[in-house]
Amino acid sequence: MKKAPFDPIIRHQTSRGKRCIRFLILITLWLFVALIVVANVSFSLGLYSDTLVSLYLLLNLQPHAAHHILALIGWLLIIVPLFCGWRWWLLRKAASK
């Protein structure tokens, strides 16, 4: 009996409207995250402007929190690939049974 090739991706068709809504939501969220990261990096580098200060006031950010956010990003860059590898290993193990 041949084993089927391992394919952990579940494929199902979603409507075009739902895909467009998901696309817009994800783009909006990533743009917001990028805006916060750029603002924090700018403050860390000592680049101040009226627009940047207004952004900090609008988002209620704290300039001394920039290091914490950058540390969080660094930790996420380490943790996410480890979790993905662990999850992939579990899926492969389950598919081989």
C-alpha angles and dihedrals in degrees: 000000000000121000117232114244115265111262114162095181116104109213123203132150119252124190121264091242094056091047091052092049092049090047092052093047093049093046090049093049093047091048090052092049091047090050092054093045092049091048092050094046090048091053091046090054092047096248106147128177137159090254092052093049090048089051091052091050092046094050092037091233124161120227094221090055091068092089091051092051092048090049090050090052089050092051091048090052087059101038100045097058090045091052091046091051092048091048091048090051091052092049092050091048091051092047093052093058 
